Amino acid sequence: MTEKELLRYVESGENLRVEFKESRDKLPANLFETICAFLNTKGGLILLGVADKGEIIGVDKAAVEKLKKEMVSLANNPQKLSPTIVLSIEEIDIDGKIVLAVKVPESSHVHKTNNDIFVRNQDGDFRVTRPVEIAKIVNRKQNYYSEQTVFPEIAFADFRQQLIARAKQLIKSNNPTHHWQELDDKSLLARAGFYRKEKSGKEGYTLAAILFFGTDDLIQSVLPAYKFEALLRRENVDRYDDRLTVRTNLLDAYDLLMGFIEKHLNDPFYLEGELRVSLRSKIFRELVVNSIAHREYMHPAPAMIQIFSDSVEFTNPNNPVVFGKIDPDHFTPIAKNPTISKFLLQMGLVEEVGSGMRNVYKYLPHYSKGATVEFVDGEPFKTIIKLGETSEKSSEKSSEKSSEKILKMISEQPYISAKDIANIIGISSRAVEKHISKLKDQGILKRIGPDKGGYWQVIKGKKD
């Protein structure tokens, strides 16, 4: 490492993969907690001789060799670090001050120091004690996918056949010539990866199959804590204004969650070329699908969607890969549940892995002026959309504009139908009828004559 490279690390400060340790002539007491955490997470760099705030203090030159030998010795002592490792240690001279740069790789094993397991996040090193959290580290090290867990006791007859038929119809609608159309239901599940045989010889339907096609009782028997939560928190932020709890199969879960979003988030009028595009669908459909496709289902925490007055947040139980904020320009999408992701793709509910992120960045500026988004890979995974103009205010403005347009059209064409109004201003007939009903209640509109053959009259002076 060059002096310039070291100074760049110091100027950037501590983060997920960089730690400063102040030391003169002895090793810091918590040094191996950081080494252990780096090994168990994504690896990192320890700069010995740099204070927490980035001041280069240096280590005592007379103690350099002793400190290096102690680190190497302790890293090879299973009583101190298990499994043991070989550390890479460099000396860098910064204006006469010696800094020891200790490079720690990411390990394929789970390491302990003094019989404790540590992991790293943006705030430092943390001891892991809960069995479920330790299991997650083990699973990540082994590239383990919990969706592929086999349940030999589950039979084909335990699945809801109408869900399989529904999935086949979605696949056909997405690709009429898809070769899966020729398969019977059992063969389809096997071809899609929902039935597998492990090296141990155990075989059967997987957790992914249960999540897609199982009855609610079957899903709850396998995953008692499984649920999605959707909360509206505009007025009552401490609790909620509206709530949806979903404990059903993934096909119905998708419809229910999208229904909640459509109920509480506006969908501004937008044309892409000459075709109207639903910005709400483009942005939030794939975020809902990503929540379904990439969450860790063995984790007891729920996946959550929270709609606030000025933001929307998705929170997902997760086995992190990137750790920290995702840079969309330097990001390779990774399927956390490849079988589930692949099946959603075949049904046309998602375009491809990573498409949700691209669509959010593409369409969000049109949905809400000045809006921003952050994707943070951690435990949990978070998607945070900050709305430049609150969806509530935007919805109110959109509603007011629609009412004004309807009034203008009716004043010019009293006999015009709701269907014709809808076609002209680009909203549904049902939405037009709601606006007209509201205007009637406000005394602004009056119906003259029968529903068929009658006409509307605008009451002058009622609209301020």
Helices and strands as residue ranges (DSSP letters): H 3-12, E 18-21, H 31-40, E 44-48, G 61-63, H 64-75, E 81-82, E 88-94, E 97-104, E 112-113, E 117-121, E 124-128, H 131-141, G 146-148, E 150-151, G 156-158, H 161-174, G 179-182, H 185-191, E 195-197, E 203-206, H 207-213, H 216-222, E 228-233, E 242-246, H 250-264, E 271-272, E 275-276, H 279-280, I 281-285, H 286-294, E 303-308, E 311-316, E 324-325, G 328-330, H 338-346, H 355-367, E 372-377, E 381-386, H 391-412, H 418-425, H 429-441, E 445-448, E 455-458
